[in-house]
């Protein structure tokens, strides 16, 4: 089955929130916000955001948010469910195209953090062309280890 990518809408948040991967929920625990609200905030704060569909069901949402109103660095994000597993190859092919589009929107590049325990996401980030810092840093209320990942324009 192929992934279908469409513009993200607020209703997609409610469809995806109950399906979020356990690894995504673990990553979200460093925030003070509940997962549904964190997903909603990611969408609202984004310059561009998309929804990945698998057979008509919301499998993932991703986008690029503003770091701040005066920053030229974008903050890429991806929140997924296990439905992505069934469309992995198609999803991966789409990913690189969208990451490069995100990079075109932010002249100083892209940057965010990923849970050091989330090996599947780390492998995907590297495949997309992101660089990860050598050592994780403590994040959030729990001090969980996270790697900074980034990409700059050539």
N, C-alpha and C positions, 0 to 999 in steps of 0.2 A: 504494500500500500504506500502511496506517496503522501508526503506532507503537503498541506495547502497553507499558505501564509496570507493572512488578510490584515487589514488595519485593526488594531486593538480597540475595543469598545468597553465601556464600564461594565456591561453585563457579563463579559468574559471573566471578570474577576470572581463573580459568584459561582461561575461554572468551574473554574480551576481551583479555587481555594480548598474545597474538600478533598481534592485529588492530589494535592502537592506531595512530592516524594518525601519520604522520611528524612533523607539527607538535606533537602531544602528546608524542612521544618527545623531540623537541628541547626542549620546555618542561621535561620531567622531568630533563634532564641537569644542571640546577643542583643537584639533590639528590644526596646521597651514596648513596642507595638505588637498587637496580635497579628498573625499571618495575613488574614484577610485585609486588615487595614494597611499593612506594609505593602501588600500587592497593589492595593488601591492608590497608595501614595506614590509608588513607583510609576504607575500609569499616569497619574495627574502631573507629576513633576517631569515627565519626559518630553523631549523635543519631538521624538518619533517613537512609536511603539507598535508592535505587531502581535498577532495571535497565531499560533500554529494549530491547525486542525488535523485530526486523524479520523477519517470516516465521519466527519461532521462534528466530532466531539473536541472540546478544547483540551489540547495536550500540553501546551506551554504558552507562556507569554514572555516577550522580551522587548527590550528597547534601549534607548540611551537618554539619560536625564542630564540636566544641567547640574554641575557641581555647585555653582552659585550663579547669581545673576550677572556677575562680572567676569566669570571664568570662561576661557576658551577650551577647557578640558571637559570632555563628556564622560559620563558615568554609565557604562554598559551594564545591563542586568538581564538575567534569565531566570525564570522560575518555571519549573517543569513538573510534570506528572510521569508516572510509569507508562502512560500511553505513548510517550516518545520512543520507547524501546521498539515498538512495532513499526516505526517509520524512521529509524535511526539514520540509515544511509541517506535518505531524501532530506531529512532534517539537517544532517551534517553538510550536505552540498549547499543548501540554502544559507546556512550559517555564515560561511565565508563571504558570500555576496553581501549579506546584510551588515556584517562587521565592517567591510570596506566602505559601504555606504555611510555607516555611522562615523567612520573616520573622516569622511569627506565633509561632514557637518561641523566638526570641531577641529579647527586649525592646529591646536596644540596637542591633540591626541585624545586617547581614551585611557581611563584608569579606574580601577575599583579593587575590591578585596574579595577573596574566596576562602571559605573554611579549609584549613589545612588538612582536614580529614576527608574532604569530599573529592576523592581521587578521580571519579568519573568526570566531574566538572573540570578538574585541573587538566586532565588529558584532553578534553574538548577545547579548553582555552588555548592550550599549546598548539593543537591542530589548527585552530583558527588563526594562529600567528601571534598570539600574545606572549609577552615575556613575563615570567614570574620572578620576584625577588628571591634571593638565595635563602633567606631565613624568614619565618613567620613572625608576626608581631601580635601581642595580645589585643583583643578587641572587645568592646561592649562591656556590659555589666558582669559577665562571667570571666572575662580575660581569656576567652578561647583563642587559640592560635589561628591566625589568618595570614594568607600570602597576599601581598599587593601584586596585582597584574596590570600590565600596561602595554600600550601600543602607540607608537609615534608615526607620523607621516614620514615617508622617505624623502 
